[in-house]
Amino acid sequence: MASKGAENGEFSFPRTPTKGRNGLPKIQTHGKKEDQICHDDSAPPVKAQTIDELHSLQKKRSVPNTPIKGEAQPAFNAASEEERQKQQLESISASLASLTRETGPKVVRGDPDRKTETPRAQVTHQHRHVHAPTLSTSDSALKFTHILYNLSPAELYEQAIKYEKGSFITSSGALATLSGAKTGRSPRDKRVVRDETTEDELWWGKGSPNIEMDEHTFLVNRERAVDYLCSLDKVYVNDQFLNWDPAHRIKVRIVSARAYHSLFMHNMCIRPTAEELEEFGTPDFTIYNAGMFPCNRYTHYMTSSTSVDLNLGRREMVILGTQYAGEMKKGLFGVMHYLMPQRQILSLHSGCNMGKDGDVALFFGLSGTGKTTLSTDHNRYLIGDDEHCWSENGVSNIEGGCYAKCIDLSKEKEPDIFNAIKFGTVMENVVFDEHTREVDYSDKSVTENTRAAYPIEYIPNAKIPCVGPHPKNVILLACDAFGVLPPVSKLNLAQTMYHFISGYTALVAGTEDGIKEPQATFSACFGAAFIMLHPTKYAAMLAEKMQKHGATGWLVNTGWSGGSYGSGKRIKLAYTRKIIDAIHSGSLLEANYTKTEIFGLEIPTAVEGVPSEILDPANTWPDKKAHQEALRKLGGLFKKNFEVFLDYKIGKDGNLTDEILAAGPNF
């Protein structure tokens, strides 16, 4: 029979339990004193009255951009922040405005799918829109376009995983994504508006990467992209910077349809502080990335459903029919190749590092030459891996991140890149285990062009801010599969310009009968796909800056020695590193030099840690006749490639052009 305490629901275990049936202790019940409390983990009830209100308490309100390091910042004044965000919305609405209507679309801050999580105090603030009455009304004019503005990586992860098929978190914490049907750039679908200004300024015609389009066609494609973006419930907007030199930085706005694209550009561009974002104002350049939405094939100049269009006059870029994020990165690089020379600043497709004593080196090289490997040196600071500017202030990185190849990546070969693939990094088209989410870097099932984009501060020895003094050495890398270029050559200014314009390397490709032989590859300024002006203009600027600041040019062959591919051997990486070390230390300037035939290159007679016999290719070939034939063959290829530049004269008399030409192979 239950006790009175049991009837009241009060139970307790006695100190010495008595045994009941089955050997289990009996539960004893007794009354509890009124002043006795129960010691448990209970806490005061939450302030929220509903689940939605509870969720709203979970998130602390902040300015939606990269947090400021250091001391805590005072809270923003509510009225001023509302006015600031109103101005931001007005600016974004103006960016998304159709050219055929008086006003931009109605825009509103926030995610349309998360309205219930918004604190009541922010509803009016976030749903403040900007629009004006128009004479004609359409369905698109009646809707709001939600703006997801400068979201953090964590927020973009949530958006991608929830709304973008093919987005997953890998075992290292990186976000794996798919770029759709396009897994690389589409250079044949890239167009540049040819108008009265660009007609004379840009490089057009044979050898040029610039394929023309007219202003009207650009506006047709712009309208198509803008209409598509405005038809979406939400778009992602990034306001960021290019160029770490504050005196010459460029404000860019990226409007995109995918969280993947927003995270990619968050990593690749320079991330603004809260104060910088407040004062951002009108961007200097805007990208409209419509992603998978195609262009109209019946539009003039269109050759496929993909079109990447650049209008330098309007400072705008339109992307249709491709989701490959690299189009945005390289598109902006092309813009910098146009804007920076106007300020007498040289834009460069190069790696850049700096020694502890402040000596800066630039590394130029096409794919496979070792540019990334040699510019990444744990004994030196990394200023950047790909895009730089050389101004009156020194060198500066254009970007805020790195875009690394992932194919066959390993911790042993590239530890810095491997360790940078963590939370915040976006990975393109990689293959991973469906259960463990571990990435298989050797798998090419989607594409061989697998990539990872991460902030540059993920590299341990990155120099922040990414600026440095004037370069001391300019290193041109070539992987010569013909085996006739020396492991290292010291160049005079004319030779530096000649080899910079040539942008040579050699690849190994199969011939029809199955025998593999070298194939020469030339890319002007080591980045022909991105330059806007004639290569000789960049070369002249390079020579001028090198001469003014006392920089030395070097040609380093990371390819074959003792014979061409198939008979010779690849120059050991250890030897190349010793050569680079000697360049950095300045000891190579003190060496004795001899001159080679045909190319007229000055080669050192000795380099510490490198066998002297390999420094002159003629000594390493057992068949001297075959060496001469290969040397003349490569010289002929250089001459043929340079023919496209002969009709361009630098200066009034063209003497500089003649000097550059004379610095090439002579036979």
KAUR-V939392 format. One record per residue. N is the residue number from 0. PHI is phi in whole degrees, -180 to 180 (999 if undefined). PSI is psi in whole degrees, -180 to 180 (none if undefined). BURIAL is I if it has 9 or more other ideal C-beta (glycine too) atoms within 8 Angstrom, else O. Layout:
# KAUR-V939392
[[N	PHI	PSI	BURIAL] [N	PHI	PSI	BURIAL]]
This chain:
# KAUR-V939392
[[0	999	130	O] [1	-69	148	O] [2	-82	176	I] [3	-64	-38	O] [4	-64	-38	I] [5	-65	-36	I] [6	-63	-29	O] [7	-88	2	O] [8	82	22	O] [9	-105	125	I] [10	-134	152	O] [11	-158	155	O] [12	-91	135	O] [13	-74	158	O] [14	-62	-40	O] [15	-118	93	O] [16	-66	144	O] [17	-95	151	O] [18	-84	137	O] [19	-110	-156	O] [20	-66	149	O] [21	64	15	O] [22	77	7	O] [23	-87	147	O] [24	-68	145	O] [25	-78	145	O] [26	-88	122	O] [27	-99	137	I] [28	-116	145	I] [29	-158	165	O] [30	-72	153	O] [31	-115	138	O] [32	-64	148	O] [33	-64	-33	O] [34	-90	4	O] [35	-86	135	O] [36	-109	157	O] [37	-95	122	O] [38	-85	106	O] [39	-137	-169	O] [40	-97	20	O] [41	-69	153	O] [42	-138	166	O] [43	-59	146	O] [44	-64	152	O] [45	-67	158	O] [46	-75	-20	O] [47	-68	145	I] [48	-102	-16	O] [49	-137	165	O] [50	-61	-42	O] [51	-61	-40	O] [52	-68	-36	I] [53	-63	-43	I] [54	-63	-35	I] [55	-67	-29	I] [56	-73	-18	I] [57	-70	-28	O] [58	-111	127	O] [59	-87	132	O] [60	-70	137	O] [61	-151	168	O] [62	-73	127	O] [63	-79	70	O] [64	-158	-176	I] [65	-59	127	O] [66	-66	155	O] [67	-87	132	O] [68	-78	153	O] [69	104	-144	O] [70	-69	152	O] [71	-66	143	O] [72	-96	147	O] [73	-66	153	O] [74	-66	146	O] [75	-74	144	O] [76	-65	131	O] [77	-59	-44	O] [78	-67	-43	O] [79	-68	-35	O] [80	-69	-38	I] [81	-63	-41	I] [82	-67	-40	O] [83	-63	-45	I] [84	-71	-29	I] [85	-64	-43	I] [86	-65	-38	O] [87	-62	-45	I] [88	-64	-39	I] [89	-62	-41	I] [90	-66	-43	I] [91	-67	-41	I] [92	-61	-39	I] [93	-66	-37	O] [94	-64	-35	I] [95	-92	8	I] [96	-70	139	I] [97	-73	147	I] [98	-77	-11	O] [99	-103	-1	O] [100	-123	160	O] [101	-74	-30	O] [102	-130	167	O] [103	-83	178	I] [104	-73	165	I] [105	-73	123	I] [106	-122	150	I] [107	-145	141	I] [108	-77	144	I] [109	110	165	I] [110	-87	124	I] [111	-63	-23	I] [112	-89	2	O] [113	-128	34	O] [114	-64	-34	O] [115	-70	-18	O] [116	-91	-2	O] [117	-83	127	I] [118	-59	145	O] [119	-58	-33	O] [120	-65	-19	O] [121	-104	-6	I] [122	-61	-51	I] [123	-62	-40	O] [124	-64	-45	I] [125	-77	-24	I] [126	-102	22	I] [127	-77	123	I] [128	-117	167	I] [129	-125	116	I] [130	-161	166	I] [131	-134	152	O] [132	-64	143	O] [133	-124	159	I] [134	-72	-38	O] [135	-110	144	O] [136	-121	138	O] [137	-129	171	O] [138	-59	-39	O] [139	-66	-29	I] [140	-74	-16	I] [141	-90	-10	O] [142	-105	161	O] [143	-94	145	I] [144	-107	117	I] [145	-80	134	I] [146	-106	119	I] [147	-98	100	I] [148	-100	121	I] [149	45	53	I] [150	-67	155	I] [151	-78	163	O] [152	-55	-40	I] [153	-62	-44	O] [154	-64	-39	I] [155	-71	-33	I] [156	-57	-49	I] [157	-61	-43	O] [158	-64	-45	I] [159	-65	-46	I] [160	-67	-36	I] [161	-80	-36	O] [162	-116	-12	O] [163	-118	109	I] [164	-62	138	O] [165	94	9	O] [166	-104	127	I] [167	-144	155	I] [168	-92	124	I] [169	-82	172	I] [170	-63	-25	O] [171	-86	-7	O] [172	101	-7	I] [173	-75	159	I] [174	-96	118	I] [175	-92	132	I] [176	-136	170	I] [177	-119	140	I] [178	-98	13	I] [179	80	-150	I] [180	-68	-28	O] [181	-96	121	I] [182	-114	16	I] [183	-162	177	O] [184	-69	161	I] [185	-120	76	I] [186	-62	-29	O] [187	-74	-15	O] [188	-103	7	I] [189	-88	134	I] [190	-130	148	I] [191	-127	133	I] [192	-68	126	I] [193	-102	111	I] [194	-129	-167	O] [195	-62	-32	O] [196	-80	-52	O] [197	-74	-17	I] [198	-54	-43	O] [199	-99	-23	O] [200	-85	-39	O] [201	-87	165	I] [202	-90	116	I] [203	-119	163	O] [204	94	-158	O] [205	-59	131	O] [206	86	-17	O] [207	-81	144	O] [208	-82	-7	I] [209	-88	110	I] [210	-100	127	O] [211	-79	155	I] [212	-146	161	I] [213	-93	168	I] [214	-62	-41	I] [215	-62	-44	O] [216	-64	-39	I] [217	-60	-45	I] [218	-65	-34	I] [219	-62	-47	I] [220	-69	-36	I] [221	-63	-44	I] [222	-61	-40	I] [223	-65	-44	I] [224	-67	-44	I] [225	-65	-44	I] [226	-61	-40	I] [227	-64	-47	I] [228	-63	-40	I] [229	-72	-20	I] [230	-77	-17	O] [231	-77	155	I] [232	-68	-31	O] [233	-149	149	I] [234	-133	156	I] [235	-101	132	I] [236	-124	124	I] [237	-114	126	I] [238	-109	114	I] [239	-144	-174	I] [240	-123	159	I] [241	-122	142	I] [242	83	117	I] [243	-74	-13	I] [244	-77	110	I] [245	-61	-24	O] [246	-73	-19	O] [247	-133	24	I] [248	-78	155	I] [249	-118	134	I] [250	-88	125	I] [251	-123	144	I] [252	-121	130	I] [253	-117	119	I] [254	-108	120	I] [255	-139	165	I] [256	-100	-9	I] [257	-124	143	I] [258	-64	-35	I] [259	-57	-45	I] [260	-68	-39	I] [261	-66	-42	I] [262	-68	-39	I] [263	-58	-48	I] [264	-75	-29	I] [265	-56	-41	I] [266	-77	-39	I] [267	-84	-30	I] [268	-92	171	I] [269	-81	129	I] [270	-86	126	I] [271	-77	153	I] [272	-79	173	O] [273	-62	-43	I] [274	-65	-41	O] [275	-64	-36	I] [276	-70	-36	I] [277	-61	-38	O] [278	-98	14	O] [279	-62	-49	I] [280	67	-142	O] [281	-82	131	O] [282	-70	155	I] [283	-81	-24	O] [284	-152	144	I] [285	-130	136	I] [286	-109	130	I] [287	-109	104	I] [288	-105	100	I] [289	-86	-1	I] [290	61	-122	I] [291	-71	-16	I] [292	-68	122	I] [293	-82	163	I] [294	-80	169	I] [295	-85	117	O] [296	-62	-21	O] [297	-84	-5	O] [298	-72	141	I] [299	-57	143	O] [300	78	-9	I] [301	-83	132	I] [302	-115	-5	O] [303	-158	-174	I] [304	-81	-2	O] [305	-106	138	I] [306	-150	127	I] [307	-117	109	I] [308	-117	135	I] [309	-121	126	I] [310	-120	102	I] [311	-73	-27	I] [312	-69	-44	I] [313	-85	-9	O] [314	58	50	I] [315	-139	153	I] [316	-134	137	I] [317	-120	132	I] [318	-121	123	I] [319	-131	137	I] [320	78	16	I] [321	-150	139	I] [322	-106	5	I] [323	-69	118	I] [324	-69	-24	I] [325	-61	-21	I] [326	-62	-36	I] [327	-69	-47	I] [328	-59	-53	I] [329	-74	-27	I] [330	-63	-44	I] [331	-68	-32	I] [332	-64	-40	I] [333	-62	-40	I] [334	-61	-43	I] [335	-66	-32	I] [336	-67	-18	I] [337	-96	-46	I] [338	-73	-42	I] [339	-66	-45	I] [340	-59	-26	I] [341	-65	-22	O] [342	-102	15	O] [343	63	32	O] [344	-111	131	I] [345	-89	122	I] [346	-93	136	I] [347	-134	137	I] [348	-93	88	I] [349	-154	163	I] [350	-91	161	I] [351	-152	130	I] [352	-137	171	I] [353	-140	135	I] [354	-77	170	I] [355	-65	-20	O] [356	-93	6	O] [357	89	9	O] [358	-81	124	I] [359	-104	141	I] [360	-128	139	I] [361	-103	139	I] [362	-120	119	I] [363	-110	143	I] [364	176	144	I] [365	-80	177	I] [366	-58	133	O] [367	91	0	O] [368	-89	-13	I] [369	96	19	I] [370	-59	-48	I] [371	-66	-44	I] [372	-63	-45	O] [373	-80	-28	I] [374	-81	-17	I] [375	-91	105	I] [376	-135	119	O] [377	-65	-15	O] [378	-91	2	O] [379	-136	157	I] [380	-84	139	I] [381	-90	118	I] [382	-86	-37	I] [383	-178	164	I] [384	-111	-5	I] [385	-149	-44	I] [386	-132	128	I] [387	-141	164	I] [388	-124	145	I] [389	-122	107	I] [390	-117	-172	I] [391	-67	-15	O] [392	-92	-9	O] [393	121	-153	I] [394	-103	152	I] [395	-149	145	I] [396	-75	138	I] [397	-76	-34	I] [398	-104	170	I] [399	-110	8	I] [400	-153	-175	I] [401	-126	146	I] [402	-124	90	I] [403	-99	144	I] [404	-70	143	O] [405	-113	-10	I] [406	-62	128	I] [407	60	25	O] [408	-66	139	I] [409	-141	155	O] [410	-67	-31	O] [411	-71	-43	O] [412	-81	-42	O] [413	-132	71	I] [414	-62	-36	O] [415	-66	-45	I] [416	-67	-43	I] [417	-59	-45	I] [418	-76	-18	I] [419	-77	-13	I] [420	-85	89	I] [421	-146	-166	I] [422	-57	131	O] [423	104	-24	I] [424	-79	139	I] [425	-109	130	I] [426	-113	134	I] [427	-104	127	I] [428	61	25	I] [429	-82	160	I] [430	-109	137	O] [431	-139	162	I] [432	-69	131	O] [433	-66	-21	O] [434	-99	-54	O] [435	-83	-19	O] [436	65	21	I] [437	-79	132	O] [438	-79	135	I] [439	-99	100	I] [440	-72	-13	I] [441	-91	-9	O] [442	-81	124	O] [443	-109	23	O] [444	-58	-40	O] [445	-86	-50	I] [446	-168	159	O] [447	-80	-19	O] [448	-89	57	I] [449	-79	143	I] [450	-140	159	I] [451	-134	131	I] [452	-115	124	I] [453	-145	155	I] [454	-62	145	I] [455	-64	-25	I] [456	-69	-8	O] [457	-71	-16	I] [458	-87	123	I] [459	-57	-40	O] [460	-99	23	I] [461	-68	141	I] [462	-93	117	I] [463	-117	123	O] [464	-69	156	O] [465	-84	67	I] [466	-135	159	I] [467	-157	171	I] [468	-70	-178	O] [469	-64	140	I] [470	-62	146	I] [471	-99	-31	I] [472	-135	140	I] [473	-118	113	I] [474	-110	117	I] [475	-100	120	I] [476	-100	138	I] [477	-139	134	I] [478	-99	91	I] [479	-85	101	I] [480	-78	-9	I] [481	-78	-20	I] [482	75	25	I] [483	-114	-14	I] [484	-83	142	I] [485	-66	157	I] [486	-59	-32	I] [487	-153	141	I] [488	-138	141	I] [489	-91	131	I] [490	-109	143	I] [491	-83	178	O] [492	-62	-44	I] [493	-64	-41	I] [494	-66	-39	I] [495	-60	-44	I] [496	-65	-42	I] [497	-62	-49	I] [498	-75	-26	I] [499	-68	-45	I] [500	-65	-39	I] [501	-68	-46	I] [502	58	59	I] [503	-92	143	I] [504	-153	173	I] [505	-132	134	I] [506	-108	161	I] [507	-107	122	I] [508	-132	153	O] [509	-78	138	O] [510	-93	178	O] [511	-62	-37	O] [512	-88	8	O] [513	92	-9	O] [514	-82	134	O] [515	-91	134	I] [516	-142	158	I] [517	-68	148	I] [518	-129	122	I] [519	-71	140	I] [520	-127	130	I] [521	-123	133	I] [522	-139	107	I] [523	-52	133	I] [524	60	22	I] [525	58	28	I] [526	-176	54	I] [527	-61	-28	I] [528	-69	-14	I] [529	-118	-13	I] [530	-77	151	I] [531	-110	-34	I] [532	-95	172	I] [533	-64	139	O] [534	-54	-33	I] [535	-65	-25	I] [536	-67	-44	I] [537	-66	-39	I] [538	-64	-41	I] [539	-65	-40	I] [540	-65	-39	I] [541	-63	-47	I] [542	-63	-41	I] [543	-62	-44	O] [544	-71	-39	I] [545	-62	-43	I] [546	-67	-42	O] [547	-66	-38	O] [548	-108	9	O] [549	71	34	O] [550	-85	151	I] [551	-110	139	I] [552	-95	142	I] [553	-136	142	I] [554	-112	118	I] [555	-117	123	I] [556	-95	119	I] [557	-102	11	I] [558	-94	-126	I] [559	-101	157	I] [560	-142	148	I] [561	79	10	I] [562	147	165	I] [563	-74	177	I] [564	-56	131	I] [565	106	-31	O] [566	-119	-36	O] [567	-88	-171	I] [568	-127	149	O] [569	-67	135	O] [570	-62	131	I] [571	-63	139	O] [572	-60	-35	I] [573	-61	-39	O] [574	-67	-43	I] [575	-63	-40	I] [576	-63	-39	I] [577	-63	-39	I] [578	-64	-47	I] [579	-62	-41	I] [580	-61	-41	I] [581	-67	-33	I] [582	-67	-47	I] [583	-61	-43	I] [584	-73	-20	O] [585	90	-5	O] [586	-67	-27	O] [587	-71	-22	I] [588	-69	-25	O] [589	-90	-3	O] [590	-74	163	I] [591	-86	145	O] [592	-127	148	I] [593	-125	162	O] [594	-110	138	O] [595	-86	161	I] [596	-85	169	O] [597	67	-69	I] [598	-86	-17	I] [599	63	38	I] [600	-89	141	I] [601	-89	122	I] [602	-120	140	I] [603	-72	150	I] [604	-83	-17	I] [605	-156	141	O] [606	-136	128	I] [607	-58	128	O] [608	86	1	O] [609	-123	129	I] [610	-57	128	O] [611	-63	-30	O] [612	-68	-22	O] [613	-88	-9	I] [614	-69	-28	I] [615	-110	111	I] [616	-56	-31	I] [617	-61	-29	O] [618	-77	-22	O] [619	-94	-15	I] [620	-85	123	I] [621	-70	-32	O] [622	-101	99	O] [623	-65	-35	O] [624	-66	-42	O] [625	-64	-35	I] [626	-64	-44	I] [627	-63	-41	O] [628	-64	-45	O] [629	-66	-39	I] [630	-64	-45	I] [631	-68	-35	I] [632	-63	-47	I] [633	-65	-41	I] [634	-59	-40	I] [635	-65	-37	I] [636	-66	-39	I] [637	-62	-46	I] [638	-62	-44	I] [639	-63	-42	O] [640	-63	-35	I] [641	-79	-9	I] [642	-59	-32	O] [643	-68	-18	O] [644	-99	-4	I] [645	-68	-27	O] [646	-86	5	O] [647	-108	122	O] [648	-107	135	O] [649	-97	126	I] [650	82	-178	O] [651	-75	-36	O] [652	-101	-12	O] [653	75	13	I] [654	-63	-37	O] [655	-65	-38	I] [656	-62	-41	I] [657	-65	-38	O] [658	-64	-42	I] [659	-63	-45	I] [660	-62	-40	I] [661	-68	-18	O] [662	-82	-4	I] [663	-86	-171	I] [664	-61	141	I] [665	-130	111	O] [666	-163	none	O]]
